[in-house]
Amino acid sequence: MRIIIPAHPDHISWMADNMSEEDREECAAMGLGPLRALQTGFEHSVAAWTGLKVPEQRPLCMFGLIPVEGILNGTGSPWFLSTPELRRYAIRFLKDCDQYLNRMLDIFPTLVEYVDARHSRGIKWVKWLGFTLTGPEPWGPYGAPFYRAEIKRAAARGHGGGNKIARMEPSPITR
């Protein structure tokens, strides 16, 4: 069983030490180590969550939403970093993605992120969520190939509208 709760700084170091190789490579292409990527994501997010394995209370993933050029811009940048263990819960995880994507789209009607062109699993996932990809183009401090992924509220899978951000209670998720 696993649950998703509001992210806490205590989750960061464990996640950094246990991050998946694909996410480590993507962080490196952006000029960040795992620890710094998680700290930056957490510190700049308007909303952030941790997926925990229970009863161990061990983080499986952390994700959040960062405003792009100020909160009034209407555009947010989602981030997501995981451990290899999250794959054991892939089907349940995919079923729960819509809820958190919709929460993000309730905050910002447009979401834009960049996905490492080498990260085939990440590319498949954002396409499945309904993001439109362009590129790849050189991006980041090393000019690594990244796809630009964008989604607007109307294009989201299962978006029901309404402001759900006021209800940020933990949601139980079972395998």
C-alpha positions in Angstrom: 0.0 0.0 0.0 1.1 3.6 -0.6 -0.3 7.0 0.1 0.4 10.5 -1.2 0.9 13.2 1.4 2.1 16.9 1.3 5.9 16.8 0.7 8.1 17.5 3.7 11.8 18.5 3.7 12.6 15.2 5.7 11.8 13.3 2.5 14.5 14.9 0.4 17.7 13.3 1.4 16.3 9.7 1.3 14.8 10.4 -2.2 18.2 11.9 -3.4 20.0 8.8 -2.2 17.6 6.4 -3.8 16.6 8.3 -7.0 16.2 6.3 -10.2 19.1 6.3 -12.7 16.9 8.0 -15.4 16.0 10.8 -13.1 19.7 11.2 -12.0 20.7 11.5 -15.6 18.0 14.1 -16.3 19.0 16.1 -13.2 22.6 16.0 -14.4 21.7 17.2 -17.8 20.1 20.2 -16.1 23.2 20.8 -14.1 21.8 19.6 -10.8 22.6 16.7 -8.6 19.7 14.7 -7.1 19.8 16.5 -3.7 19.9 20.0 -5.2 17.1 19.1 -7.8 14.8 18.0 -5.0 15.6 20.9 -2.7 15.1 23.4 -5.6 11.8 21.7 -6.6 10.5 21.6 -3.0 11.6 25.2 -2.1 10.1 26.8 -5.2 6.8 24.8 -5.4 3.4 26.2 -4.7 2.3 22.6 -4.1 4.4 19.5 -3.6 3.7 15.9 -2.7 5.5 12.7 -1.7 4.3 9.2 -2.5 5.1 7.0 0.5 5.2 3.2 0.8 3.4 2.2 4.0 3.9 1.0 6.7 7.6 1.8 6.1 6.9 5.5 5.4 9.5 5.3 2.7 9.3 7.8 -0.2 8.7 6.4 -3.6 8.4 9.7 -5.5 8.3 13.4 -5.0 6.6 15.9 -7.3 5.3 19.4 -7.3 4.5 22.6 -9.3 6.7 25.7 -9.7 5.3 29.0 -11.0 6.9 30.1 -14.3 7.9 33.8 -14.2 5.6 34.7 -11.3 2.4 33.3 -10.1 0.2 35.6 -12.1 1.6 34.3 -15.4 -0.9 31.4 -15.6 1.9 28.9 -16.4 3.4 26.4 -14.0 6.2 23.9 -14.4 5.5 20.4 -12.9 8.4 18.3 -11.7 8.5 14.6 -10.7 11.4 12.5 -9.4 11.1 8.9 -8.4 12.9 5.8 -7.0 13.1 2.5 -9.0 10.7 1.0 -6.5 7.8 3.1 -7.8 7.7 0.8 -10.9 6.2 -1.9 -8.6 3.1 0.3 -8.3 3.0 1.4 -12.0 -0.7 0.6 -12.7 -2.0 2.2 -9.5 0.3 5.2 -10.0 -1.0 5.8 -13.5 -4.6 5.6 -12.3 -3.8 8.4 -9.7 -2.0 10.7 -12.0 -5.1 12.5 -13.3 -6.0 13.6 -9.8 -2.7 15.4 -9.3 -2.5 16.7 -12.8 -5.9 18.2 -12.4 -4.9 19.8 -9.1 -1.9 21.4 -10.9 -4.2 22.6 -13.7 -6.5 24.2 -11.2 -3.6 26.3 -10.0 -2.1 27.1 -13.4 -4.2 26.5 -16.6 -1.1 25.8 -18.6 1.7 23.5 -17.6 5.1 23.4 -19.3 8.0 21.1 -18.5 11.1 19.7 -20.2 11.8 16.0 -20.6 15.2 14.5 -21.3 15.0 13.0 -24.8 16.9 9.9 -23.4 14.2 9.3 -20.8 11.8 7.1 -22.9 9.6 6.2 -19.9 9.2 9.8 -19.0 8.3 10.7 -22.6 5.7 7.9 -22.7 4.2 9.1 -19.4 3.8 12.8 -20.3 2.2 11.8 -23.7 -0.2 9.5 -21.9 -1.1 12.3 -19.6 -2.0 14.4 -22.6 1.0 16.7 -22.9 2.0 17.8 -26.4 5.7 17.4 -27.1 7.9 19.5 -29.4 11.5 19.1 -30.1 13.9 17.7 -29.0 15.9 20.9 -28.8 19.1 21.7 -26.9 18.2 22.8 -23.3 19.9 23.3 -20.0 23.5 24.3 -19.3 25.0 21.5 -21.4 22.6 21.8 -24.4 21.3 18.2 -23.9 18.3 17.3 -26.1 15.0 17.8 -24.3 11.4 17.8 -25.4 9.2 20.7 -24.4 6.0 19.2 -23.0 2.8 21.4 -22.6 -0.7 20.8 -21.6 -3.6 23.2 -21.1 -6.6 22.6 -18.8 -9.0 21.7 -21.5 -6.7 19.0 -22.9 -6.2 17.2 -19.6 -7.4 13.6 -19.3 -10.5 13.6 -17.1 -10.3 17.2 -16.1 -13.5 18.1 -14.2 -12.7 21.7 -13.3 -13.2 23.2 -9.9 -10.6 24.3 -7.4 -9.5 21.2 -5.6 -6.3 22.8 -4.2 -8.1 23.8 -1.0 -8.4 20.1 -0.2 -4.7 18.9 0.1 -5.4 16.1 2.5 -3.5 12.8 2.0 -5.1 10.4 -0.4 -4.9 6.7 0.2 -3.6 4.7 -2.8 -3.4 1.0 -2.9 -1.5 -1.3 -5.1 
